[in-house]
Amino acid sequence: MPTEMVMLERAWWFGAALMLALGVGCGGDPCNDAEDRTVLLSDLPCSMMSAGGVWESHPLPPIADERCYWLEFKACSTYRFENPLTEAPKTVIGYTSFDSNGTFSTVGSGNSFVVQEATDSEVIIRNSQNQLFWLRLVLE
């Protein structure tokens, strides 16, 4: 009986170690297509500044011109935007969509839209999700 207990205990430990090893190796790197990117104003041909000083990187849907499709916002990536305002923005809002033309968009929240820094020269944002989004940025 004691020998059976020892063998059963060893089998349990072996099984636990095997499960741990398989679990750690399963996922791989979820952020293997990440990029750090600088976005210049010249990269955003449809950006606009309102009379009230609100800057928008892209128009709202419906979008007729595909040059105006929202910016690809890759998973686990950091984007440095050139700041078109003459001062640090008071408000940084990102709208995210699963579609490049911005349909069914929502305000970016949580770790899908993280403002890392906002200065008079640049705005740095990060998508910490393992999910591709399309982005529209609004600075005020």
N, CA, C and O atoms as a DFTB+ gen file, in Angstrom:
560 C
 N C O
     1  1       0.817      -1.197       0.000
     2  2       0.000       0.000       0.000
     3  2       0.867       1.270       0.000
     4  3       0.573       2.179      -0.777
     5  1       1.929       1.385       0.834
     6  2       2.747       2.586       0.809
     7  2       3.413       2.790      -0.548
     8  3       3.564       3.933      -0.981
     9  1       3.814       1.728      -1.226
    10  2       4.450       1.855      -2.533
    11  2       3.467       2.438      -3.545
    12  3       3.840       3.271      -4.371
    13  1       2.228       2.005      -3.478
    14  2       1.206       2.547      -4.373
    15  2       0.996       4.037      -4.116
    16  3       0.796       4.807      -5.055
    17  1       1.042       4.443      -2.854
    18  2       0.883       5.858      -2.494
    19  2       2.029       6.682      -3.071
    20  3       1.804       7.762      -3.618
    21  1       3.256       6.178      -2.951
    22  2       4.429       6.890      -3.466
    23  2       4.323       7.020      -4.980
    24  3       4.582       8.090      -5.532
    25  1       3.944       5.943      -5.651
    26  2       3.816       5.978      -7.107
    27  2       2.699       6.931      -7.538
    28  3       2.840       7.642      -8.533
    29  1       1.611       6.946      -6.807
    30  2       0.504       7.842      -7.103
    31  2       0.926       9.300      -6.914
    32  3       0.584      10.166      -7.719
    33  1       1.669       9.554      -5.842
    34  2       2.149      10.913      -5.583
    35  2       3.116      11.354      -6.677
    36  3       3.041      12.490      -7.146
    37  1       4.015      10.477      -7.087
    38  2       4.973      10.805      -8.153
    39  2       4.239      11.069      -9.465
    40  3       4.586      11.993     -10.200
    41  1       3.242      10.269      -9.751
    42  2       2.456      10.468     -10.971
    43  2       1.748      11.824     -10.933
    44  3       1.675      12.517     -11.948
    45  1       1.234      12.195      -9.774
    46  2       0.568      13.491      -9.637
    47  2       1.558      14.621      -9.895
    48  3       1.253      15.547     -10.646
    49  1       2.754      14.557      -9.275
    50  2       3.768      15.597      -9.457
    51  2       4.243      15.655     -10.911
    52  3       4.444      16.741     -11.456
    53  1       4.419      14.504     -11.531
    54  2       4.822      14.464     -12.935
    55  2       3.753      15.120     -13.814
    56  3       4.068      15.908     -14.706
    57  1       2.502      14.789     -13.553
    58  2       1.396      15.375     -14.309
    59  2       1.314      16.887     -14.121
    60  3       1.085      17.626     -15.079
    61  1       1.501      17.345     -12.881
    62  2       1.469      18.785     -12.602
    63  2       2.605      19.497     -13.326
    64  3       2.395      20.562     -13.907
    65  1       3.809      18.921     -13.300
    66  2       4.956      19.521     -13.985
    67  2       4.729      19.559     -15.496
    68  3       5.076      20.539     -16.155
    69  1       4.154      18.504     -16.033
    70  2       3.870      18.447     -17.463
    71  2       2.845      19.509     -17.858
    72  3       3.015      20.183     -18.873
    73  1       1.803      19.660     -17.080
    74  2       0.779      20.675     -17.360
    75  2       1.371      22.078     -17.304
    76  3       1.050      22.922     -18.140
    77  1       2.228      22.328     -16.327
    78  2       2.873      23.632     -16.210
    79  2       3.750      23.894     -17.421
    80  3       3.706      24.985     -17.989
    81  1       4.537      22.922     -17.824
    82  2       5.422      23.087     -18.980
    83  2       4.627      23.336     -20.254
    84  3       5.007      24.183     -21.062
    85  1       3.546      22.624     -20.442
    86  2       2.717      22.820     -21.628
    87  2       2.007      24.162     -21.595
    88  3       1.882      24.825     -22.625
    89  1       1.547      24.564     -20.433
    90  2       0.844      25.836     -20.295
    91  2       1.744      27.017     -20.569
    92  3       1.305      27.983     -21.194
    93  1       2.980      26.977     -20.128
    94  2       3.914      28.078     -20.337
    95  2       4.292      28.181     -21.803
    96  3       4.434      29.289     -22.322
    97  1       4.454      27.076     -22.471
    98  2       4.901      27.089     -23.855
    99  2       3.807      27.267     -24.885
   100  3       4.116      27.400     -26.069
   101  1       2.557      27.275     -24.496
   102  2       1.450      27.300     -25.448
   103  2       1.289      28.614     -26.189
   104  3       1.151      28.629     -27.412
   105  1       1.307      29.708     -25.460
   106  2       0.901      30.967     -26.038
   107  2       1.882      31.611     -26.983
   108  3       1.457      32.291     -27.917
   109  1       3.152      31.435     -26.794
   110  2       4.113      32.157     -27.600
   111  2       4.063      33.632     -27.257
   112  3       3.540      34.011     -26.209
   113  1       4.603      34.468     -28.130
   114  2       4.603      35.906     -27.899
   115  2       3.369      36.517     -28.548
   116  3       3.289      36.559     -29.776
   117  1       2.403      36.993     -27.762
   118  2       1.191      37.549     -28.353
   119  2       1.441      38.880     -29.059
   120  3       0.595      39.338     -29.827
   121  1       2.577      39.499     -28.810
   122  2       2.867      40.817     -29.379
   123  2       3.959      40.737     -30.441
   124  3       4.792      41.639     -30.533
   125  1       3.971      39.686     -31.235
   126  2       5.058      39.511     -32.183
   127  2       5.000      40.469     -33.364
   128  3       5.982      40.555     -34.100
   129  1       3.915      41.188     -33.588
   130  2       3.813      42.133     -34.699
   131  2       3.774      43.579     -34.196
   132  3       3.286      44.469     -34.893
   133  1       4.285      43.807     -32.991
   134  2       4.252      45.148     -32.398
   135  2       5.172      46.091     -33.164
   136  3       6.133      45.662     -33.802
   137  1       4.859      47.386     -33.090
   138  2       5.739      48.382     -33.698
   139  2       5.714      49.659     -32.875
   140  3       4.713      49.995     -32.243
   141  1       6.826      50.353     -32.899
   142  2       6.899      51.703     -32.359
   143  2       6.985      52.606     -33.578
   144  3       7.865      52.442     -34.423
   145  1       6.068      53.558     -33.663
   146  2       5.933      54.328     -34.899
   147  2       5.793      55.808     -34.599
   148  3       5.128      56.200     -33.640
   149  1       6.426      56.623     -35.428
   150  2       6.237      58.062     -35.378
   151  2       5.259      58.437     -36.480
   152  3       5.445      58.070     -37.640
   153  1       4.218      59.171     -36.109
   154  2       3.190      59.581     -37.068
   155  2       3.315      61.086     -37.270
   156  3       3.044      61.871     -36.361
   157  1       3.727      61.475     -38.468
   158  2       3.859      62.890     -38.808
   159  2       2.529      63.419     -39.332
   160  3       1.678      62.649     -39.778
   161  1       2.357      64.727     -39.274
   162  2       1.121      65.320     -39.794
   163  2       0.969      65.031     -41.281
   164  3      -0.150      64.886     -41.774
   165  1       2.080      64.945     -41.995
   166  2       2.022      64.645     -43.431
   167  2       1.520      63.225     -43.707
   168  3       1.112      62.924     -44.829
   169  1       1.545      62.350     -42.697
   170  2       1.015      60.987     -42.835
   171  2      -0.509      60.947     -42.715
   172  3      -1.129      59.910     -42.948
   173  1      -1.102      62.077     -42.352
   174  2      -2.549      62.144     -42.099
   175  2      -3.185      63.175     -43.034
   176  3      -3.488      64.285     -42.598
   177  1      -3.394      62.830     -44.314
   178  2      -3.863      63.814     -45.296
   179  2      -5.263      64.353     -45.035
   180  3      -5.625      65.388     -45.595
   181  1      -6.050      63.699     -44.219
   182  2      -7.424      64.144     -43.973
   183  2      -7.606      64.763     -42.590
   184  3      -8.732      64.985     -42.146
   185  1      -6.490      65.041     -41.913
   186  2      -6.609      65.668     -40.590
   187  2      -7.153      67.080     -40.757
   188  3      -7.003      67.696     -41.812
   189  1      -7.783      67.581     -39.706
   190  2      -8.397      68.910     -39.788
   191  2      -8.359      69.605     -38.433
   192  3      -8.375      68.958     -37.386
   193  1      -8.309      70.923     -38.473
   194  2      -8.326      71.749     -37.269
   195  2      -9.582      72.605     -37.322
   196  3      -9.826      73.293     -38.313
   197  1     -10.380      72.566     -36.262
   198  2     -11.604      73.371     -36.224
   199  2     -11.260      74.803     -35.824
   200  3     -10.156      75.082     -35.356
   201  1     -12.217      75.697     -36.013
   202  2     -12.026      77.091     -35.619
   203  2     -11.821      77.208     -34.117
   204  3     -11.184      78.152     -33.650
   205  1     -12.352      76.261     -33.359
   206  2     -12.218      76.272     -31.907
   207  2     -10.923      75.651     -31.399
   208  3     -10.718      75.558     -30.188
   209  1     -10.047      75.227     -32.305
   210  2      -8.761      74.675     -31.898
   211  2      -8.762      73.187     -31.595
   212  3      -7.860      72.692     -30.919
   213  1      -9.763      72.466     -32.088
   214  2      -9.814      71.010     -31.906
   215  2      -9.255      70.357     -33.169
   216  3      -9.721      70.621     -34.277
   217  1      -8.251      69.500     -32.982
   218  2      -7.625      68.805     -34.111
   219  2      -8.128      67.374     -34.174
   220  3      -8.226      66.699     -33.149
   221  1      -8.448      66.907     -35.386
   222  2      -8.918      65.540     -35.608
   223  2      -8.032      64.884     -36.657
   224  3      -7.786      65.458     -37.718
   225  1      -7.554      63.684     -36.360
   226  2      -6.670      62.987     -37.297
   227  2      -7.414      62.464     -38.520
   228  3      -6.844      62.391     -39.609
   229  1      -8.679      62.103     -38.347
   230  2      -9.472      61.507     -39.417
   231  2     -10.927      61.942     -39.266
   232  3     -11.362      62.280     -38.165
   233  1     -11.681      61.935     -40.364
   234  2     -13.104      62.273     -40.262
   235  2     -13.911      61.119     -39.666
   236  3     -13.447      59.982     -39.580
   237  1     -15.116      61.454     -39.266
   238  2     -16.063      60.429     -38.810
   239  2     -16.675      59.731     -40.023
   240  3     -16.698      60.301     -41.115
   241  1     -17.170      58.506     -39.845
   242  2     -17.829      57.817     -40.961
   243  2     -19.115      58.546     -41.345
   244  3     -19.670      59.269     -40.518
   245  1     -19.597      58.380     -42.556
   246  2     -19.050      57.537     -43.615
   247  2     -17.866      58.224     -44.302
   248  3     -17.855      59.444     -44.466
   249  1     -16.877      57.431     -44.698
   250  2     -15.662      57.944     -45.324
   251  2     -15.659      57.515     -46.787
   252  3     -15.645      56.324     -47.098
   253  1     -15.671      58.506     -47.682
   254  2     -15.739      58.216     -49.115
   255  2     -14.349      57.968     -49.710
   256  3     -14.202      57.151     -50.619
   257  1     -13.344      58.661     -49.208
   258  2     -11.986      58.583     -49.760
   259  2     -11.146      57.626     -48.921
   260  3     -10.968      57.853     -47.724
   261  1     -10.628      56.565     -49.528
   262  2      -9.883      55.580     -48.736
   263  2      -8.568      56.129     -48.183
   264  3      -7.986      55.521     -47.286
   265  1      -8.083      57.276     -48.702
   266  2      -6.906      57.912     -48.096
   267  2      -7.237      58.406     -46.685
   268  3      -6.340      58.648     -45.877
   269  1      -8.520      58.551     -46.402
   270  2      -8.963      59.066     -45.106
   271  2      -9.330      57.965     -44.120
   272  3      -9.788      58.252     -43.014
   273  1      -9.133      56.705     -44.509
   274  2      -9.413      55.620     -43.566
   275  2      -8.585      55.815     -42.313
   276  3      -7.496      56.388     -42.348
   277  1      -9.113      55.336     -41.222
   278  2      -8.458      55.524     -39.931
   279  2      -7.098      54.838     -39.903
   280  3      -6.822      53.941     -40.699
   281  1      -6.261      55.272     -38.980
   282  2      -4.891      54.787     -38.864
   283  2      -4.850      53.392     -38.251
   284  3      -5.499      53.135     -37.238
   285  1      -4.093      52.503     -38.863
   286  2      -3.912      51.164     -38.308
   287  2      -3.187      51.291     -36.972
   288  3      -2.113      51.889     -36.896
   289  1      -3.776      50.731     -35.926
   290  2      -3.269      50.846     -34.550
   291  2      -2.954      49.433     -34.077
   292  3      -3.794      48.750     -33.491
   293  1      -1.721      49.013     -34.348
   294  2      -1.331      47.617     -34.122
   295  2      -1.287      47.246     -32.647
   296  3      -1.117      48.096     -31.773
   297  1      -1.445      45.965     -32.402
   298  2      -1.411      45.417     -31.042
   299  2      -0.055      45.656     -30.399
   300  3       0.980      45.583     -31.060
   301  1      -0.072      45.942     -29.105
   302  2       1.144      46.064     -28.289
   303  2       2.120      47.084     -28.862
   304  3       3.333      46.881     -28.795
   305  1       1.612      48.175     -29.424
   306  2       2.455      49.145     -30.120
   307  2       2.348      50.536     -29.519
   308  3       1.339      50.896     -28.913
   309  1       3.416      51.312     -29.702
   310  2       3.475      52.693     -29.235
   311  2       3.574      53.618     -30.439
   312  3       4.379      53.389     -31.342
   313  1       2.749      54.668     -30.449
   314  2       2.728      55.621     -31.553
   315  2       3.040      57.017     -31.010
   316  3       2.456      57.459     -30.020
   317  1       3.966      57.696     -31.673
   318  2       4.329      59.082     -31.345
   319  2       3.732      59.986     -32.425
   320  3       4.162      59.955     -33.578
   321  1       2.754      60.778     -32.046
   322  2       2.112      61.692     -32.981
   323  2       2.739      63.069     -32.866
   324  3       2.970      63.568     -31.765
   325  1       3.011      63.673     -33.998
   326  2       3.424      65.065     -34.027
   327  2       2.227      65.890     -33.555
   328  3       1.113      65.697     -34.044
   329  1       2.443      66.804     -32.615
   330  2       1.349      67.592     -32.048
   331  2       1.104      68.830     -32.907
   332  3       1.995      69.672     -33.020
   333  1      -0.076      68.970     -33.517
   334  2      -0.377      70.120     -34.361
   335  2      -0.788      71.366     -33.573
   336  3      -0.871      72.457     -34.136
   337  1      -1.043      71.209     -32.289
   338  2      -1.440      72.345     -31.461
   339  2      -0.190      73.131     -31.061
   340  3       0.922      72.611     -31.166
   341  1      -0.351      74.340     -30.618
   342  2       0.797      75.150     -30.201
   343  2       1.149      74.939     -28.735
   344  3       2.090      75.547     -28.226
   345  1       0.404      74.089     -28.065
   346  2       0.650      73.776     -26.653
   347  2       0.271      72.321     -26.385
   348  3      -0.295      71.645     -27.244
   349  1       0.590      71.858     -25.195
   350  2       0.209      70.490     -24.822
   351  2      -1.316      70.393     -24.795
   352  3      -1.976      71.281     -24.255
   353  1      -1.875      69.354     -25.354
   354  2      -3.336      69.230     -25.361
   355  2      -3.891      69.025     -23.957
   356  3      -3.299      68.337     -23.126
   357  1      -5.039      69.639     -23.720
   358  2      -5.725      69.442     -22.436
   359  2      -6.499      68.129     -22.442
   360  3      -6.686      67.497     -21.402
   361  1      -6.943      67.729     -23.629
   362  2      -7.723      66.506     -23.784
   363  2      -7.170      65.690     -24.948
   364  3      -6.932      66.217     -26.034
   365  1      -6.972      64.404     -24.705
   366  2      -6.543      63.464     -25.748
   367  2      -7.588      62.352     -25.792
   368  3      -7.757      61.606     -24.828
   369  1      -8.284      62.252     -26.920
   370  2      -9.336      61.243     -27.063
   371  2      -9.012      60.369     -28.267
   372  3      -8.710      60.871     -29.350
   373  1      -9.078      59.086     -28.070
   374  2      -8.893      58.151     -29.169
   375  2     -10.166      57.367     -29.394
   376  3     -10.776      56.866     -28.449
   377  1     -10.561      57.265     -30.640
   378  2     -11.702      56.431     -31.018
   379  2     -11.143      55.204     -31.721
   380  3     -10.311      55.333     -32.619
   381  1     -11.582      54.029     -31.331
   382  2     -11.091      52.804     -31.948
   383  2     -12.233      52.064     -32.630
   384  3     -13.390      52.122     -32.213
   385  1     -11.857      51.370     -33.688
   386  2     -12.823      50.595     -34.458
   387  2     -12.139      49.322     -34.936
   388  3     -10.913      49.266     -35.034
   389  1     -12.930      48.306     -35.229
   390  2     -12.394      47.092     -35.839
   391  2     -12.386      47.213     -37.361
   392  3     -11.930      46.309     -38.061
   393  1     -12.896      48.340     -37.867
   394  2     -13.012      48.546     -39.304
   395  2     -12.233      49.798     -39.700
   396  3     -12.296      50.808     -38.999
   397  1     -11.508      49.747     -40.799
   398  2     -10.664      50.870     -41.208
   399  2     -11.454      52.125     -41.550
   400  3     -10.897      53.222     -41.521
   401  1     -12.730      51.994     -41.872
   402  2     -13.513      53.195     -42.171
   403  2     -14.223      53.749     -40.934
   404  3     -15.050      54.654     -41.047
   405  1     -13.904      53.210     -39.760
   406  2     -14.375      53.776     -38.502
   407  2     -15.789      53.439     -38.094
   408  3     -16.277      53.977     -37.100
   409  1     -16.466      52.568     -38.823
   410  2     -17.837      52.235     -38.433
   411  2     -17.842      51.481     -37.109
   412  3     -16.909      50.745     -36.789
   413  1     -18.893      51.678     -36.364
   414  2     -19.088      51.040     -35.057
   415  2     -17.911      51.314     -34.116
   416  3     -17.447      50.421     -33.408
   417  1     -17.442      52.551     -34.121
   418  2     -16.308      52.921     -33.267
   419  2     -16.778      53.242     -31.855
   420  3     -17.963      53.452     -31.598
   421  1     -15.818      53.273     -30.963
   422  2     -16.080      53.612     -29.573
   423  2     -14.889      54.386     -29.034
   424  3     -13.803      54.340     -29.612
   425  1     -15.083      55.086     -27.945
   426  2     -13.969      55.789     -27.313
   427  2     -13.003      54.747     -26.769
   428  3     -13.405      53.832     -26.050
   429  1     -11.726      54.890     -27.114
   430  2     -10.706      53.959     -26.635
   431  2     -10.599      54.037     -25.122
   432  3     -10.603      55.127     -24.550
   433  1     -10.506      52.897     -24.481
   434  2     -10.446      52.881     -23.019
   435  2      -9.580      51.727     -22.545
   436  3      -9.179      50.861     -23.322
   437  1      -9.306      51.740     -21.256
   438  2      -8.503      50.667     -20.678
   439  2      -7.128      50.625     -21.307
   440  3      -6.550      51.666     -21.617
   441  1      -6.607      49.438     -21.494
   442  2      -5.268      49.354     -22.057
   443  2      -5.274      49.267     -23.584
   444  3      -4.235      48.995     -24.185
   445  1      -6.415      49.489     -24.216
   446  2      -6.442      49.569     -25.678
   447  2      -6.058      50.964     -26.162
   448  3      -5.697      51.135     -27.326
   449  1      -6.131      51.961     -25.285
   450  2      -5.743      53.331     -25.630
   451  2      -5.159      53.976     -24.379
   452  3      -5.896      54.466     -23.523
   453  1      -3.845      53.971     -24.279
   454  2      -3.152      54.513     -23.109
   455  2      -2.376      55.755     -23.538
   456  3      -1.525      55.676     -24.423
   457  1      -2.661      56.897     -22.920
   458  2      -1.893      58.112     -23.190
   459  2      -0.663      58.070     -22.292
   460  3      -0.774      58.145     -21.068
   461  1       0.511      57.949     -22.908
   462  2       1.738      57.883     -22.126
   463  2       2.319      59.263     -21.860
   464  3       2.899      59.508     -20.802
   465  1       2.161      60.167     -22.833
   466  2       2.711      61.515     -22.662
   467  2       2.041      62.451     -23.657
   468  3       1.728      62.057     -24.780
   469  1       1.824      63.688     -23.237
   470  2       1.269      64.710     -24.119
   471  2       2.004      66.016     -23.848
   472  3       1.829      66.624     -22.792
   473  1       2.826      66.446     -24.799
   474  2       3.604      67.674     -24.658
   475  2       3.239      68.626     -25.794
   476  3       2.388      68.314     -26.626
   477  1       3.890      69.789     -25.821
   478  2       3.623      70.739     -26.897
   479  2       4.181      70.278     -28.244
   480  3       3.843      70.857     -29.276
   481  1       5.028      69.248     -28.255
   482  2       5.597      68.777     -29.516
   483  2       5.090      67.403     -29.964
   484  3       5.070      67.114     -31.160
   485  1       4.680      66.552     -29.012
   486  2       4.228      65.219     -29.401
   487  2       3.229      64.640     -28.407
   488  3       3.158      65.048     -27.247
   489  1       2.464      63.679     -28.902
   490  2       1.522      62.925     -28.079
   491  2       1.868      61.451     -28.284
   492  3       1.884      60.959     -29.412
   493  1       2.145      60.753     -27.177
   494  2       2.545      59.351     -27.251
   495  2       1.420      58.494     -26.682
   496  3       1.006      58.667     -25.536
   497  1       0.940      57.576     -27.495
   498  2      -0.128      56.678     -27.055
   499  2       0.297      55.236     -27.298
   500  3       1.180      54.957     -28.109
   501  1      -0.351      54.332     -26.578
   502  2      -0.009      52.912     -26.683
   503  2      -1.273      52.062     -26.733
   504  3      -2.262      52.333     -26.052
   505  1      -1.207      51.036     -27.557
   506  2      -2.224      49.989     -27.586
   507  2      -1.600      48.786     -26.891
   508  3      -0.792      48.078     -27.492
   509  1      -1.957      48.548     -25.649
   510  2      -1.388      47.437     -24.884
   511  2      -2.186      46.148     -25.037
   512  3      -1.836      45.130     -24.440
   513  1      -3.237      46.180     -25.818
   514  2      -4.032      44.979     -26.085
   515  2      -3.339      44.140     -27.155
   516  3      -2.556      44.665     -27.946
   517  1      -3.616      42.876     -27.180
   518  2      -3.159      42.021     -28.274
   519  2      -4.256      41.991     -29.335
   520  3      -4.768      40.930     -29.692
   521  1      -4.605      43.182     -29.831
   522  2      -5.716      43.325     -30.775
   523  2      -5.438      44.492     -31.712
   524  3      -5.058      45.572     -31.262
   525  1      -5.621      44.285     -32.994
   526  2      -5.496      45.346     -33.984
   527  2      -6.762      46.199     -33.966
   528  3      -7.878      45.680     -34.006
   529  1      -6.571      47.511     -33.905
   530  2      -7.680      48.457     -34.005
   531  2      -7.363      49.442     -35.119
   532  3      -6.258      49.460     -35.660
   533  1      -8.348      50.255     -35.449
   534  2      -8.166      51.402     -36.333
   535  2      -8.457      52.620     -35.474
   536  3      -9.416      52.619     -34.702
   537  1      -7.641      53.661     -35.600
   538  2      -7.641      54.772     -34.646
   539  2      -7.969      56.108     -35.296
   540  3      -7.521      56.419     -36.399
   541  1      -8.757      56.877     -34.581
   542  2      -9.002      58.296     -34.871
   543  2      -8.619      59.047     -33.611
   544  3      -9.138      58.755     -32.534
   545  1      -7.715      60.014     -33.732
   546  2      -7.211      60.760     -32.580
   547  2      -7.761      62.181     -32.609
   548  3      -7.787      62.825     -33.658
   549  1      -8.199      62.664     -31.447
   550  2      -8.710      64.027     -31.312
   551  2      -7.946      64.707     -30.185
   552  3      -7.862      64.187     -29.072
   553  1      -7.385      65.886     -30.491
   554  2      -6.634      66.668     -29.501
   555  2      -7.319      68.005     -29.311
   556  3      -7.761      68.640     -30.268
   557  1      -7.399      68.420     -28.057
   558  2      -8.061      69.686     -27.739
   559  2      -7.206      70.474     -26.774
   560  3      -7.581      71.576     -26.375
